Amino acid sequence: MHKHQHRVVVLGAGILAALTYCGARADAVAFWHFDEAPGATVAADSAGTHPGTLFGSAAFVAGGVSGNALSVTRAGNGYVTMGDYFRFVGGDFAVVAWARTAPGDQTPDYFVLAKHRATIQQGYLLGVNVSGAYGAVDKAWFYQSSQAGGEPRSTTSVNDGNWHQIVGVYRLGRYARIFVDGAPYEDSRTAVFIGGNAASFAIGAIDFNGTLQGYFTGWVDEVQLYGHFLTAAQVQYLFEHPSQTVIGPLGDLDCNGAVDFDDINAFVLALSDPDAYALVYPGCNIARADFNLDGAVNFDDINPFVEVLSE
């Protein structure tokens, strides 16, 4: 990469900003492709160390978004459980899943994935259709430990018999957003602190006093979890490349685990002198400055960086 001349942009009240990027590669903390052969009873985690165990009617079937997929039925108490992991308390995170239901299925209380104990206001989940005062018919929604109305809801109808990408993005102290089938996000609500719980993380189920119960009928594929937020460009990339992962968090160029104004100087250095950036921030991945995901760190990444800082 050749060196560029230094350029800055104005942030807010006269704060000068430029961009850069760092950090060791931080892909998904878990990724279940559900590509196992029919008859298998364990779903491999290609990104981490948390395989899922199939119960009830849960089965691997052909016809997924990429390869095979997971099929579950509520009547057959079908679900996959990974155990008490992925609490995501006190930090940013994102959940990505592809889901498909039968056309016109408006059954209430459908949960694509959940880390939540029923009747207690904690954890998170991706839901479809209504659940009490939460959600909406034919829509997807992202529960974030909030009271009813605090969950972002999709505007896209997802019960048409087609596969849909459903993504929940949470930034601590900022927002919770839902995306369906790529960018842009379809709804955004003020982030609520995620309450911790001992429920098992599960696909197609919800925890009732320590016992999982299947609560989804349909198909699920390509489920990813991230311990950082995703940008709209990253969500769009995953929509176009369902079996791939992305790095992050984009913008954490000083590698301190947060994306804030302390990253401005690092971004500027990455943009203007990549070699110097590597010396000042050893071990940091300059690709975290590639906000438009075009494979290069250049001036086209400045505005997206500013937007992430100001959100």
Residue frames as qw, qx, qy, qz and C-alpha x, y, z in Angstrom:
[[0.000, 0.889, 0.458, 0.000, 0.00, 0.00, 0.00],
 [0.427, 0.397, -0.041, 0.811, 1.45, 3.38, -0.92],
 [0.227, -0.407, -0.468, 0.751, 1.49, 6.31, 1.44],
 [0.079, 0.784, 0.494, 0.368, -1.18, 9.00, 1.23],
 [0.121, 0.379, -0.207, 0.894, -0.95, 12.64, 2.15],
 [0.097, -0.299, -0.740, 0.594, -2.46, 13.51, 5.50],
 [0.253, -0.394, -0.356, -0.809, -6.08, 14.70, 5.50],
 [0.001, 0.185, 0.763, -0.619, -8.50, 15.46, 8.33],
 [0.241, -0.550, -0.582, -0.549, -12.23, 15.95, 8.71],
 [0.187, -0.330, 0.370, -0.848, -14.16, 17.96, 11.29],
 [0.401, -0.348, -0.847, 0.027, -16.04, 16.04, 13.98],
 [0.348, -0.743, -0.549, 0.159, -18.75, 17.83, 15.91],
 [0.163, -0.981, -0.073, 0.080, -17.70, 20.91, 17.80],
 [0.198, 0.903, -0.380, 0.024, -14.44, 21.58, 16.02],
 [0.704, -0.424, 0.562, 0.092, -12.78, 18.29, 16.89],
 [0.437, 0.614, -0.556, -0.352, -10.37, 17.33, 14.15],
 [0.825, -0.128, 0.538, -0.114, -10.43, 13.70, 13.15],
 [0.491, 0.499, -0.634, -0.329, -8.66, 11.39, 10.80],
 [0.933, -0.127, 0.054, -0.332, -8.73, 7.68, 10.65],
 [0.236, 0.507, -0.829, 0.015, -6.79, 4.55, 11.32],
 [0.904, -0.128, -0.182, -0.365, -7.11, 0.92, 12.32],
 [0.059, 0.527, -0.812, 0.243, -5.63, -1.80, 14.48],
 [0.723, -0.222, 0.444, -0.481, -6.09, -4.89, 16.55],
 [0.169, -0.171, 0.959, 0.153, -5.51, -8.59, 16.27],
 [0.400, -0.122, -0.659, -0.625, -8.05, -10.36, 14.10],
 [0.285, 0.080, 0.721, -0.626, -11.31, -10.80, 16.01],
 [0.333, -0.114, -0.715, -0.604, -13.76, -12.85, 14.01],
 [0.713, -0.401, -0.251, -0.517, -16.98, -14.39, 15.23],
 [0.291, -0.450, 0.738, -0.410, -16.75, -15.87, 18.72],
 [0.525, 0.098, 0.834, -0.137, -19.03, -18.68, 17.53],
 [0.461, 0.382, -0.402, -0.693, -20.28, -19.87, 14.15],
 [0.554, 0.089, 0.818, -0.124, -22.58, -22.81, 13.46],
 [0.220, 0.264, -0.590, -0.731, -22.95, -23.62, 9.76],
 [0.720, 0.135, 0.509, -0.451, -25.29, -26.60, 10.35],
 [0.545, 0.524, -0.524, -0.393, -23.71, -28.38, 7.41],
 [0.334, -0.262, 0.895, -0.138, -23.54, -31.75, 9.17],
 [0.295, -0.021, -0.840, -0.454, -25.02, -34.78, 7.43],
 [0.706, -0.318, -0.135, -0.619, -28.60, -35.83, 8.23],
 [0.887, -0.215, -0.406, 0.041, -28.58, -38.07, 11.28],
 [0.448, 0.235, -0.458, 0.731, -25.77, -36.23, 13.09],
 [0.460, -0.735, -0.498, 0.020, -26.58, -35.02, 16.60],
 [0.462, -0.621, -0.058, 0.631, -23.91, -32.36, 17.18],
 [0.399, 0.887, 0.131, 0.191, -23.48, -28.99, 15.43],
 [0.712, -0.051, -0.071, 0.697, -19.84, -27.97, 15.11],
 [0.091, -0.961, -0.070, 0.251, -18.70, -24.48, 16.11],
 [0.767, 0.438, 0.065, 0.464, -16.24, -23.45, 13.38],
 [0.162, 0.790, -0.156, 0.571, -15.18, -20.24, 15.14],
 [0.346, -0.626, 0.467, -0.520, -15.01, -21.30, 18.77],
 [0.189, 0.177, -0.946, 0.195, -15.27, -24.22, 21.16],
 [0.428, 0.115, 0.573, -0.689, -19.01, -24.51, 21.79],
 [0.187, -0.080, -0.851, -0.485, -20.66, -27.22, 19.71],
 [0.571, -0.086, 0.158, -0.801, -24.43, -27.55, 19.90],
 [0.143, 0.035, 0.986, -0.074, -26.36, -30.66, 20.85],
 [0.428, -0.130, -0.474, -0.758, -29.55, -31.47, 18.96],
 [0.234, 0.113, 0.830, -0.494, -32.70, -32.47, 20.85],
 [0.540, 0.464, 0.478, -0.514, -36.17, -33.62, 19.89],
 [0.710, 0.601, 0.366, 0.006, -37.12, -33.09, 16.25],
 [0.024, 0.871, -0.348, -0.346, -33.99, -31.05, 15.47],
 [0.843, 0.120, 0.450, 0.270, -32.25, -32.43, 12.38],
 [0.119, -0.516, 0.448, 0.720, -29.82, -31.45, 9.66],
 [0.641, 0.554, 0.527, -0.064, -31.48, -31.19, 6.27],
 [0.461, 0.166, 0.432, 0.757, -30.61, -30.14, 2.73],
 [0.101, 0.759, 0.481, 0.428, -31.61, -26.79, 1.24],
 [0.408, -0.691, -0.237, 0.548, -29.85, -24.30, 3.49],
 [0.168, 0.955, -0.068, -0.236, -28.60, -20.85, 2.60],
 [0.302, 0.689, -0.658, -0.036, -25.17, -22.39, 2.16],
 [0.216, 0.182, -0.951, 0.126, -25.01, -26.18, 2.31],
 [0.384, -0.437, -0.813, -0.023, -27.29, -27.92, 4.78],
 [0.255, -0.503, 0.113, -0.818, -29.44, -26.30, 7.44],
 [0.018, 0.053, 0.860, -0.508, -31.09, -27.02, 10.79],
 [0.457, -0.364, -0.512, -0.629, -34.75, -28.02, 10.87],
 [0.018, -0.060, -0.780, 0.623, -36.77, -27.79, 14.11],
 [0.378, -0.492, -0.559, -0.551, -40.43, -28.12, 15.03],
 [0.303, -0.401, 0.406, -0.763, -42.13, -26.77, 18.09],
 [0.878, -0.164, -0.068, -0.445, -44.48, -29.76, 18.25],
 [0.915, 0.103, -0.343, 0.183, -41.47, -32.06, 18.30],
 [0.544, -0.820, 0.107, 0.144, -39.65, -29.99, 20.96],
 [0.819, 0.297, 0.065, 0.487, -36.77, -29.53, 18.56],
 [0.071, -0.985, 0.154, -0.035, -33.84, -27.28, 19.42],
 [0.762, 0.278, -0.325, 0.486, -30.06, -27.05, 19.71],
 [0.469, -0.883, 0.003, -0.013, -28.34, -26.05, 22.94],
 [0.582, 0.566, -0.363, 0.458, -24.78, -24.80, 23.40],
 [0.618, -0.334, -0.498, 0.509, -24.80, -24.30, 27.19],
 [0.232, -0.924, -0.230, 0.198, -24.51, -21.27, 29.44],
 [0.538, -0.132, 0.230, 0.800, -22.21, -19.17, 27.29],
 [0.181, 0.381, 0.401, 0.813, -22.30, -15.84, 25.42],
 [0.176, -0.697, -0.571, 0.396, -23.83, -13.66, 28.13],
 [0.314, 0.498, 0.240, 0.772, -22.47, -10.45, 26.54],
 [0.357, -0.855, -0.354, 0.129, -22.99, -8.46, 29.73],
 [0.349, -0.813, 0.078, 0.460, -21.34, -5.03, 29.81],
 [0.277, -0.383, 0.555, 0.684, -20.18, -4.85, 26.21],
 [0.530, 0.445, -0.266, -0.671, -21.08, -4.63, 22.54],
 [0.435, -0.040, 0.892, 0.114, -22.19, -7.69, 20.59],
 [0.534, 0.312, -0.313, -0.721, -24.03, -8.87, 17.49],
 [0.570, 0.066, 0.811, -0.111, -26.09, -11.94, 16.63],
 [0.379, 0.389, -0.504, -0.672, -26.57, -13.15, 13.06],
 [0.477, 0.097, 0.868, -0.101, -28.96, -15.86, 11.86],
 [0.341, 0.077, -0.581, -0.735, -30.73, -16.99, 8.74],
 [0.357, 0.175, 0.806, -0.439, -34.28, -18.25, 9.29],
 [0.345, -0.022, -0.603, -0.719, -37.17, -19.55, 7.23],
 [0.436, 0.139, 0.707, -0.540, -40.73, -20.41, 8.23],
 [0.292, 0.434, 0.818, 0.242, -43.67, -21.85, 6.34],
 [0.008, 0.313, 0.300, 0.901, -45.45, -19.19, 4.23],
 [0.434, -0.534, -0.254, -0.679, -47.92, -17.20, 6.31],
 [0.651, -0.316, -0.632, 0.278, -46.98, -18.81, 9.64],
 [0.129, -0.681, 0.105, -0.713, -48.08, -16.29, 12.29],
 [0.765, -0.406, -0.481, 0.133, -47.68, -18.56, 15.30],
 [0.215, -0.907, 0.203, -0.300, -46.79, -16.43, 18.34],
 [0.627, -0.644, 0.437, -0.016, -43.70, -16.98, 20.48],
 [0.902, 0.359, -0.029, 0.237, -41.24, -18.02, 17.81],
 [0.351, -0.851, 0.345, 0.181, -37.62, -17.74, 18.96],
 [0.747, 0.586, -0.306, 0.067, -34.87, -18.22, 16.39],
 [0.630, 0.142, -0.540, 0.539, -32.14, -18.01, 19.03],
 [0.443, -0.805, -0.073, -0.388, -32.14, -17.02, 22.67],
 [0.466, 0.073, -0.631, 0.616, -30.02, -16.51, 25.77],
 [0.352, -0.333, 0.076, -0.871, -33.00, -15.72, 27.97],
 [0.084, -0.208, -0.926, 0.305, -35.01, -17.16, 30.83],
 [0.197, -0.551, -0.587, -0.560, -38.75, -16.69, 30.34],
 [0.398, -0.814, -0.405, -0.119, -40.60, -14.13, 32.50],
 [0.553, -0.630, -0.020, 0.545, -37.33, -12.50, 33.71],
 [0.363, 0.932, 0.012, -0.011, -36.15, -9.27, 32.11],
 [0.393, -0.668, 0.548, 0.313, -32.60, -10.23, 31.08],
 [0.609, 0.006, 0.708, 0.357, -30.61, -11.72, 28.24],
 [0.280, 0.486, -0.338, -0.756, -31.32, -11.34, 24.54],
 [0.569, 0.221, 0.789, 0.064, -33.03, -13.15, 21.68],
 [0.189, 0.160, -0.504, -0.827, -34.11, -12.97, 18.06],
 [0.409, 0.323, 0.770, -0.368, -37.85, -13.52, 17.72],
 [0.113, -0.111, -0.643, -0.750, -40.45, -13.78, 14.97],
 [0.383, -0.567, -0.612, -0.396, -44.12, -12.80, 15.31],
 [0.355, -0.693, 0.145, -0.611, -45.61, -11.53, 18.57],
 [0.567, -0.134, -0.732, 0.354, -44.77, -12.67, 22.08],
 [0.237, -0.656, -0.509, 0.504, -47.13, -10.98, 24.51],
 [0.123, 0.944, 0.127, -0.279, -46.57, -7.25, 24.03],
 [0.319, -0.563, 0.542, 0.537, -43.27, -7.84, 22.25],
 [0.315, -0.012, 0.792, 0.523, -42.73, -8.11, 18.51],
 [0.504, 0.417, -0.007, -0.756, -45.22, -7.87, 15.65],
 [0.832, 0.274, 0.469, -0.114, -47.00, -10.31, 13.36],
 [0.794, 0.560, 0.120, 0.204, -44.84, -11.43, 10.42],
 [0.188, 0.893, -0.311, 0.266, -41.88, -9.36, 11.67],
 [0.766, -0.001, -0.444, 0.465, -38.54, -10.16, 13.26],
 [0.284, -0.898, 0.066, -0.329, -37.45, -8.49, 16.50],
 [0.579, 0.301, -0.544, 0.528, -34.39, -8.22, 18.73],
 [0.619, -0.749, -0.210, -0.111, -34.96, -8.47, 22.49],
 [0.468, 0.469, -0.405, 0.629, -32.29, -6.70, 24.59],
 [0.365, -0.265, -0.685, 0.572, -33.45, -7.09, 28.21],
 [0.123, -0.111, 0.009, -0.986, -35.93, -4.25, 27.70],
 [0.415, 0.369, 0.620, -0.554, -39.56, -3.79, 28.57],
 [0.483, 0.527, 0.664, 0.220, -42.06, -4.25, 25.74],
 [0.255, 0.955, 0.150, -0.013, -41.56, -1.53, 23.14],
 [0.249, -0.828, 0.434, 0.253, -37.82, -1.37, 23.68],
 [0.677, -0.060, 0.665, 0.310, -37.15, -4.14, 21.18],
 [0.207, 0.475, -0.423, -0.743, -36.26, -3.07, 17.63],
 [0.689, 0.328, 0.623, -0.173, -38.68, -4.61, 15.12],
 [0.313, -0.030, 0.646, 0.696, -38.22, -5.23, 11.43],
 [0.467, 0.449, 0.037, -0.761, -40.32, -3.56, 8.76],
 [0.409, 0.282, -0.761, -0.417, -39.69, -6.48, 6.40],
 [0.884, -0.127, 0.164, -0.419, -42.10, -9.41, 6.67],
 [0.009, -0.521, 0.852, 0.044, -40.14, -12.59, 7.26],
 [0.550, 0.067, 0.792, -0.256, -42.91, -15.22, 7.14],
 [0.608, 0.547, -0.166, -0.550, -43.13, -15.59, 3.37],
 [0.975, 0.101, 0.197, 0.005, -41.47, -19.00, 3.09],
 [0.624, 0.664, -0.247, 0.329, -38.12, -17.56, 1.99],
 [0.716, -0.219, -0.288, 0.597, -34.79, -17.43, 3.78],
 [0.020, -0.938, -0.029, -0.345, -34.12, -14.16, 5.61],
 [0.542, 0.149, -0.451, 0.693, -30.99, -12.89, 7.29],
 [0.427, -0.845, -0.229, -0.226, -31.85, -11.47, 10.74],
 [0.571, 0.207, -0.375, 0.700, -29.19, -9.48, 12.61],
 [0.416, -0.881, -0.223, -0.032, -29.28, -7.83, 16.01],
 [0.536, 0.374, -0.265, 0.709, -26.52, -5.30, 16.79],
 [0.511, -0.813, -0.273, 0.047, -26.02, -3.94, 20.31],
 [0.428, 0.453, -0.287, 0.727, -23.74, -1.06, 21.32],
 [0.470, -0.488, -0.585, 0.446, -23.56, -0.55, 25.07],
 [0.161, -0.585, -0.250, 0.755, -25.01, 2.80, 26.12],
 [0.068, 0.269, -0.401, -0.873, -25.91, 3.67, 22.52],
 [0.663, 0.205, -0.164, -0.701, -28.36, 1.56, 20.55],
 [0.507, 0.029, 0.861, 0.018, -29.86, -1.82, 19.71],
 [0.434, 0.458, -0.309, -0.711, -30.67, -2.32, 16.02],
 [0.723, 0.154, 0.673, -0.032, -32.23, -4.91, 13.80],
 [0.218, 0.475, -0.568, -0.635, -31.30, -5.63, 10.19],
 [0.776, 0.231, 0.569, -0.146, -33.14, -7.93, 7.80],
 [0.763, 0.477, 0.334, 0.281, -31.54, -9.05, 4.55],
 [0.569, 0.260, 0.044, 0.779, -28.58, -6.72, 4.73],
 [0.176, -0.361, -0.231, 0.886, -28.30, -2.97, 5.25],
 [0.007, -0.489, 0.430, -0.759, -29.60, -0.50, 6.22],
 [0.031, -0.159, -0.865, 0.475, -30.97, -1.26, 9.68],
 [0.222, -0.494, -0.658, -0.523, -34.75, -1.28, 9.89],
 [0.482, -0.802, -0.212, -0.281, -35.25, -0.13, 13.48],
 [0.457, 0.274, -0.512, 0.674, -33.11, 1.28, 16.29],
 [0.549, -0.763, -0.269, -0.207, -33.88, 1.67, 19.99],
 [0.128, -0.788, 0.479, -0.365, -31.90, 2.99, 22.94],
 [0.599, 0.161, -0.764, 0.178, -29.69, 0.27, 24.34],
 [0.708, -0.600, 0.078, -0.363, -30.75, -1.23, 27.67],
 [0.134, -0.579, 0.790, -0.149, -28.19, -2.87, 29.93],
 [0.741, 0.068, -0.619, -0.251, -28.13, -6.61, 29.17],
 [0.649, -0.508, 0.406, -0.395, -29.00, -8.56, 32.29],
 [0.186, 0.379, -0.906, -0.027, -27.00, -11.71, 32.90],
 [0.849, -0.125, 0.168, -0.484, -28.65, -15.08, 33.33],
 [0.386, -0.359, 0.849, 0.042, -27.81, -18.77, 33.60],
 [0.813, 0.412, 0.247, -0.328, -30.01, -19.85, 30.70],
 [0.639, -0.064, 0.608, 0.467, -28.45, -21.99, 28.02],
 [0.249, 0.501, -0.352, -0.750, -27.84, -20.34, 24.69],
 [0.531, 0.218, 0.819, -0.004, -30.15, -22.18, 22.30],
 [0.177, 0.122, -0.548, -0.808, -31.37, -22.24, 18.72],
 [0.479, -0.234, -0.648, -0.544, -35.14, -22.58, 18.43],
 [0.572, -0.451, -0.668, 0.151, -35.83, -22.71, 22.18],
 [0.188, -0.707, 0.177, -0.658, -36.43, -20.68, 25.31],
 [0.340, 0.075, -0.807, 0.477, -35.48, -21.45, 28.92],
 [0.585, -0.575, -0.205, -0.535, -38.26, -22.04, 31.45],
 [0.651, -0.651, 0.302, -0.250, -36.83, -22.19, 34.99],
 [0.346, -0.550, 0.752, 0.115, -33.77, -24.07, 33.81],
 [0.610, 0.190, 0.763, 0.101, -35.53, -26.31, 31.27],
 [0.084, 0.294, -0.474, -0.826, -35.33, -25.62, 27.55],
 [0.543, 0.466, 0.656, -0.240, -38.49, -25.89, 25.49],
 [0.336, 0.141, 0.602, 0.710, -38.63, -25.83, 21.69],
 [0.185, 0.737, 0.397, -0.515, -40.35, -22.65, 20.46],
 [0.233, 0.595, -0.382, -0.668, -39.77, -22.42, 16.73],
 [0.764, 0.282, 0.579, 0.043, -40.97, -24.28, 13.67],
 [0.491, 0.855, -0.109, -0.125, -38.89, -23.79, 10.57],
 [0.868, 0.212, -0.047, 0.447, -35.30, -23.79, 9.40],
 [0.270, -0.932, 0.181, 0.163, -32.21, -22.00, 10.72],
 [0.857, 0.294, 0.027, 0.422, -28.80, -21.63, 9.11],
 [0.507, 0.439, -0.118, 0.732, -25.43, -19.84, 9.37],
 [0.459, -0.862, -0.202, -0.071, -25.69, -18.56, 12.97],
 [0.564, 0.331, -0.295, 0.697, -22.85, -16.26, 14.05],
 [0.450, -0.853, -0.236, 0.122, -22.11, -14.45, 17.31],
 [0.485, 0.525, -0.181, 0.676, -19.72, -11.51, 17.68],
 [0.514, -0.581, -0.399, 0.489, -18.33, -9.96, 20.85],
 [0.153, -0.316, 0.076, 0.933, -18.39, -6.55, 19.20],
 [0.486, 0.632, 0.287, -0.532, -20.81, -4.47, 17.14],
 [0.537, 0.232, 0.620, 0.523, -21.15, -4.83, 13.37],
 [0.108, 0.399, -0.126, -0.902, -21.37, -1.92, 10.95],
 [0.698, 0.495, 0.217, -0.471, -24.02, -1.74, 8.23],
 [0.466, 0.627, -0.567, -0.263, -21.36, -2.57, 5.64],
 [0.066, -0.296, 0.944, -0.130, -20.40, -5.70, 7.57],
 [0.577, 0.251, 0.638, -0.444, -24.03, -6.81, 7.85],
 [0.657, 0.616, -0.108, -0.421, -24.41, -6.30, 4.11],
 [0.242, 0.548, -0.793, -0.113, -21.24, -8.30, 3.48],
 [0.272, -0.083, 0.925, -0.253, -22.55, -11.21, 5.57],
 [0.666, 0.439, 0.341, -0.498, -25.85, -11.06, 3.68],
 [0.616, 0.651, -0.341, -0.282, -23.96, -11.43, 0.42],
 [0.474, 0.393, -0.773, 0.151, -21.51, -14.00, 1.88],
 [0.753, -0.496, -0.048, -0.429, -23.49, -16.04, 4.44],
 [0.953, -0.165, -0.179, 0.180, -20.73, -18.56, 5.18],
 [0.513, 0.434, -0.270, 0.690, -18.01, -15.94, 5.78],
 [0.469, -0.697, -0.374, 0.392, -17.04, -13.90, 8.85],
 [0.232, 0.848, -0.030, 0.476, -15.89, -10.33, 9.38],
 [0.548, -0.013, -0.462, 0.697, -13.27, -8.79, 11.66],
 [0.223, -0.802, -0.187, -0.521, -13.82, -6.20, 14.29],
 [0.214, 0.826, 0.456, -0.253, -14.59, -4.07, 15.89],
 [0.479, 0.561, 0.222, 0.638, -14.00, -1.75, 12.96],
 [0.067, -0.877, -0.006, -0.475, -12.51, 1.49, 14.23],
 [0.719, -0.681, 0.123, 0.070, -10.70, 0.10, 17.29],
 [0.676, 0.644, -0.231, 0.274, -7.38, 1.12, 15.88],
 [0.036, -0.690, 0.585, -0.424, -5.55, 1.59, 19.17],
 [0.646, 0.002, -0.764, 0.006, -6.61, -1.93, 20.18],
 [0.084, -0.202, 0.638, -0.738, -7.99, -0.99, 23.59],
 [0.014, 0.326, 0.939, -0.108, -11.31, -2.77, 23.05],
 [0.166, 0.736, 0.468, -0.460, -13.36, 0.37, 22.46],
 [0.379, 0.466, 0.422, 0.679, -14.19, 2.54, 19.46],
 [0.196, -0.887, -0.308, 0.282, -13.95, 6.16, 20.57],
 [0.239, 0.964, -0.109, 0.036, -12.12, 9.43, 19.99],
 [0.510, -0.643, 0.533, 0.206, -8.88, 7.85, 21.24],
 [0.756, 0.170, 0.567, 0.279, -8.83, 5.98, 17.93],
 [0.401, 0.902, 0.085, -0.135, -8.64, 9.12, 15.80],
 [0.060, -0.811, 0.539, 0.219, -4.87, 9.52, 15.83],
 [0.537, -0.167, 0.813, 0.152, -4.40, 5.82, 15.16],
 [0.626, 0.599, 0.499, -0.019, -6.78, 6.02, 12.22],
 [0.253, 0.936, -0.168, -0.179, -4.92, 8.98, 10.78],
 [0.266, -0.620, 0.710, 0.202, -1.65, 7.14, 11.10],
 [0.627, 0.132, 0.763, 0.087, -3.01, 4.00, 9.44],
 [0.534, 0.782, 0.312, -0.081, -4.35, 6.11, 6.60],
 [0.207, 0.943, -0.247, -0.080, -1.21, 8.17, 6.06],
 [0.197, 0.632, -0.744, 0.090, 1.63, 5.80, 6.97],
 [0.933, -0.157, -0.205, -0.251, 0.78, 2.09, 7.34],
 [0.715, 0.224, -0.512, 0.420, 4.40, 1.18, 8.18],
 [0.006, 0.379, -0.457, 0.804, 4.50, 3.67, 11.04],
 [0.727, -0.307, 0.003, -0.614, 1.13, 2.42, 12.23],
 [0.916, -0.018, -0.400, 0.017, 2.49, -1.14, 12.42],
 [0.478, 0.267, -0.529, 0.648, 5.39, 0.10, 14.55],
 [0.230, -0.338, 0.325, -0.853, 3.28, 2.18, 16.93],
 [0.765, -0.110, 0.271, -0.574, 0.52, -0.43, 17.26],
 [0.187, 0.330, -0.913, -0.153, 2.25, -3.80, 16.91],
 [0.100, 0.166, 0.966, -0.171, -0.12, -6.73, 16.62],
 [0.398, 0.524, 0.365, -0.659, -3.01, -4.52, 15.56],
 [0.478, 0.326, 0.725, 0.374, -4.76, -5.35, 12.29],
 [0.003, 0.269, -0.154, -0.951, -4.86, -2.34, 9.99],
 [0.129, -0.297, -0.792, -0.517, -7.85, -3.90, 8.21],
 [0.138, -0.619, -0.675, 0.377, -10.00, -2.54, 11.03],
 [0.020, 0.521, -0.017, -0.853, -9.74, 0.78, 9.21],
 [0.058, -0.028, -0.746, -0.663, -11.24, -0.67, 6.03],
 [0.363, 0.254, 0.538, -0.717, -14.78, 0.50, 6.75],
 [0.656, 0.413, -0.107, -0.622, -16.16, 0.02, 3.25],
 [0.790, -0.097, 0.606, -0.010, -14.65, -3.47, 3.02],
 [0.685, 0.705, -0.108, -0.148, -13.04, -2.86, -0.35],
 [0.933, 0.017, -0.019, 0.360, -9.72, -4.37, 0.69],
 [0.473, 0.390, -0.108, 0.782, -7.91, -1.02, 0.99],
 [0.324, -0.712, -0.380, 0.494, -7.49, 1.62, 3.69],
 [0.309, 0.255, 0.278, 0.873, -7.96, 4.97, 1.95],
 [0.120, 0.000, 0.159, -0.980, -9.91, 8.21, 2.03],
 [0.533, -0.248, -0.545, -0.598, -13.14, 6.40, 1.19],
 [0.572, -0.318, -0.724, 0.220, -13.04, 5.01, 4.74],
 [0.134, 0.122, -0.346, 0.920, -13.06, 8.41, 6.44],
 [0.473, -0.261, -0.092, -0.836, -16.78, 9.19, 6.42],
 [0.792, -0.268, -0.515, -0.191, -17.79, 5.71, 7.65],
 [0.544, -0.043, -0.571, 0.614, -15.27, 6.03, 10.48],
 [0.090, -0.172, 0.203, -0.960, -16.67, 9.41, 11.49],
 [0.641, -0.281, -0.329, -0.634, -20.19, 7.97, 11.39],
 [0.754, -0.218, -0.605, 0.135, -19.29, 5.11, 13.73],
 [0.341, 0.020, -0.460, 0.819, -17.66, 7.54, 16.17],
 [0.215, -0.138, 0.073, -0.964, -20.67, 9.86, 16.21],
 [0.578, -0.308, -0.626, -0.424, -23.44, 7.26, 16.51]]
